[in-house]
Amino acid sequence: MQNQPFPSLSSFNTTSIPSVAITGATGQLGRLLLEQLVIDVPATRVVALARDAAKAAELARHGASVRVASYDDPAALARSLVGVDRLLLISSSELGRRVAQHRNVIDAAKRSGVSLLVYTSLLHADTSPLSLASEHVETERLIRMSGLPFIILRNGWYTENYTVSIPAARANRAFLGSAGNGRISWAARADYAAAAKVALTGGVEPGTYELAGDDAGTLRDLAAEITRQTGEDIPYRDLPEAEFCGALLKGGFPAPLAAGFAAWDVDAAHGALLDESRTLSRLIGRPTTSLAESVRQALTQARFQS
C-alpha cells in the first residue's frame, strides 16, 4: 500500500462530506489539523471534541462546532458524535489508560453510525520496541474488531519532540540524549496534521500507513544544525540511559516521561524510529518539513516567547 500514488486533495469533492470530527482538538496536533481542515471543508461540517470546556471555547474562532466530551465519558462521546460521518481519534496522552479511553471512543463511533474511523498510531507499532507500542497495537485490534471502515496513520516521531529542548541545549551548551548514531525519520507535527486532513477528506483508501519524514538524521545532525543557525557551539552529548533520565528529571520532566524519553532514545539508537518509505510526503503531496526549517521555527518561537 505504501507504494501506491496518492491522489491530490483537489480531486475530491469535500462538499459531499456530511461531517468530520476530531477528538483531542485542543491538543497540539488537533489544533493544527483544525486550522488546516477548515481551509477545504466548510467549518459548519467540522466538529471539535475536547474535554475542557474553557479550552474548547477557543476553538470556536475557526467556526467549527465545539462539543465537550472526554475520553472517559462514553455517554458524552456518544452524544458528541451524533451526525458525524468521519472521525479522527487522536491517541490519548494518558499513558497506561489509552486502551480503555480509546475503546470508549470506538464504541461511541460505532453506536453513532460513524462511517470512517481514522486513528493516529505509532510508526511500525506491531514490531516497534518502544514501550508506547503496546497500547497502540491493542487499539488497532479494537478498531479492526469494531467492523468500522478505518484508516490507521502510524505516525513517526515529531521533530518537535526534540526541538522543544533547544533552549535547554543552548543554556547547557550541549544537546543531551541517548540515541547514539541512530537515524530518526522525523517530520513536523504539521506534516502529520496534513496527513490526517487527507485521510478525513477522502484522499487515501482505508488501510494502515507508515508515516515518517523524508530525511532521516541523528541527534548529532540536530546539534550541528542548532550550532549552524545560532553560531553557538552546541555539541551532542550521548549519555547512558539512566544518566539521560536523571538529566531530564533535573530539567523538570515528570518521572514517567523522563524514563520514557530516555528509553525511547535508546530504542531510536537501534533503528526504531527509522522509515524510508516516504509514504507521508506522497500522501500530503509535498516534501516533509526539513530539519533546518524545524530548527528555524523553534528558534523563532523561543525568541517570541522570551
HELIX and SHEET records of a PDB file:
HELIX    1   1 LEU A    9  SER A   11  5                                   3    
HELIX    2   2 THR A   14  SER A   16  5                                   3    
HELIX    3   3 GLN A   28  ASP A   40  1                                  13    
HELIX    4   4 ALA A   43  ARG A   45  5                                   3    
HELIX    5   5 ALA A   53  ALA A   57  1                                   5    
HELIX    6   6 GLU A   58  HIS A   62  5                                   5    
HELIX    7   7 PRO A   74  SER A   80  1                                   7    
HELIX    8   8 ARG A   98  SER A  112  1                                  15    
HELIX    9   9 ALA A  133  SER A  146  1                                  14    
HELIX   10  10 GLU A  160  THR A  163  1                                   4    
HELIX   11  11 ILE A  166  ASN A  172  1                                   7    
HELIX   12  12 ARG A  189  LEU A  200  1                                  12    
HELIX   13  13 LEU A  219  THR A  230  1                                  12    
HELIX   14  14 GLU A  241  LYS A  250  1                                  10    
HELIX   15  15 ALA A  255  ALA A  269  1                                  15    
HELIX   16  16 THR A  279  ILE A  284  1                                   6    
HELIX   17  17 LEU A  291  GLN A  305  1                                  15    
SHEET    1   A 7 SER A  65  VAL A  68  0                                        
SHEET    2   A 7 VAL A  46  ALA A  50  1                                        
SHEET    3   A 7 VAL A  20  ILE A  22  1                                        
SHEET    4   A 7 ARG A  86  LEU A  89  1                                        
SHEET    5   A 7 LEU A 116  LEU A 122  1                                        
SHEET    6   A 7 PHE A 150  ASN A 155  1                                        
SHEET    7   A 7 GLY A 207  LEU A 211  1                                        
SHEET    1   B 2 PHE A 175  GLY A 177  0                                        
SHEET    2   B 2 TYR A 236  ASP A 238  1                                        
END                                                                             
